[in-house]
Structures are given as structure tokens and as C-alpha cells.
Amino acid sequence: MATTNITIPARSASGPEGKHAPARMKFYVDTKRCIECGGCEVACKNENNVPSGVARIRVVTVNEGKPGETNVAVPCMHCSNAPCVSVCPVTLCFIGQMALSTSIRIHDRLRLCLMRVHLEHHIS
Amino acid sequence: MKNFRLSLFSGRQVEFEGGGNSERNCEWLVELQPEMYAEIHPRLANDNRIKHGDWIWVESPEDTDAQPSRIKVKAKLTRRVSPDMVYLPFHWGGVLSGKDLSHKYPEGYVPYGIGESANTVMNYGYDRITQMQETKTGLCRIMKA
């Protein structure tokens, strides 16, 4: 498992450990490498006994079949030793320390993706 | 082959492998890829009045009982394929020409996912040096079911 080497600015970092302690490890998802194999979803369901119909990590495909197709893995970020990270064949997920502001921005974008999937599911 | 103007291609789904026997027995993998489909271009679908998710017949010139062999699959509209092309994943089995054959499985051994086999409509022909059969490309036509 690789880790990223992004240093945390002292002011923005405020985790559960204390006001100036580093933030909790976040997922870093490299969207250019994902091939949408679903290995992370299946590993998570196998390891955590998640029932079918529920997914704690889901791969969202944006612009499917068009130039610029992107697969974004949307993790739940709850495991400290996550099975979805270790099973990935292209090692696109890293667990590392990131600047809190960056992770929030990524998280907002992912939430938008999820909302889009939710809407598409209900429309079709 | 005037009536069969479309190219037919078979290929893999990234979740499955080979004939899909073991994968279609895994509940979580079938959840990711629940059914057999044919990928067609939106322009081709529009010419044949097919919508996304409609049932279509894919027919090939291969003769069985003086009838073109054919499969009934769902249409998936995508611009991954060109307008003169039909793509089929080959991991499926358990249905033949629209007829469900799941009652022929031993009791309790029916896979979670069954669908038409793409090899039903693959054309005849083989490589004259290696004697390998042609199961990757061919000709076909489509119509709405």
C-alpha cells in the first residue's frame, strides 16, 4: 500500500485528536487509472458481510461511452485497513494524509456524483 | 449477404471471465452485471426505432433449420461502438433464442444471472492454418422484438 506525501498546513488541520493534530487519513482516488472492475465493491461486501443491494463503495462512471469517460470510486472512508484498497488491480486508491481543505473539496465533488447517480436511478 | 449489413463483435465484461460459469454464480458480481445486452450506437437504434433497454433480436446468417439463428437481448445505447457495429459480451448462458432453459439445471444450481449466449449468433468459418473457429467477428442484423 502506497502513501501520499502531502504535508498538512498547520492551520487547516483539526482532526478528532485535538485542535492542531493532523486530520484523519483520507482516500485519494486516481480517476485516470480506474477500469471499473468492481473489485473494491465485491471485496468490501465479502469482508464486511454487506447484504446485496447495499454498497459502501461504489464506482461511478461519468460520461460513459464518450471521450473523457471517467470512473470515480466513491469510498465510505470508514475502514482503517480497507479491503477495497488492497484488492485494487491498478492500485488507484491510496490512504494518505491530505490537506483538509483539499479533501473537503474532493468530497463535495463526490457527493455531487452520488446525487447524480441517485437521480439517474430514479428517472430510469 | 445483402440482408446482414452490420458487423458483429464479441468481447468481455471486466467483471467476468471466460464462459462466466463461476462468476454468474457469485451474487455480488451478478449485481454489478445483471443481464446480457447488445451495445449499439444511438444512430443505428434510432433508424430501427429502438430505445435504451428495449428487447431486440440479433440475427446471423448461420442457418439452423432454414431459419437464421438469433438471440433476444436488451439494447444498450452507447457511443463506444460505431453505427455499423453490434457488440455482444460472451459470458452468458441459460437462454436460447428467447426460451428460458433454467429448468434444465440441476435443482439448486441455477446461476444468479442467465442470458443469451453470444456464440449462438457467431458466424461459421475458421482459420485455414490453425483450424481455429471464428467466434470474435461476423455479420448480423437487428430488429425490435
Interface residues (C-beta under 8 A of the other chain):
Chain A: I35 E36 C37 G38 E41 V42 K45 N46 S52 G53 E64 G65 K66 S124
Chain B: V14 E15 C26 E27 W28 L29 E31 L32 G53 T78 R79 R80
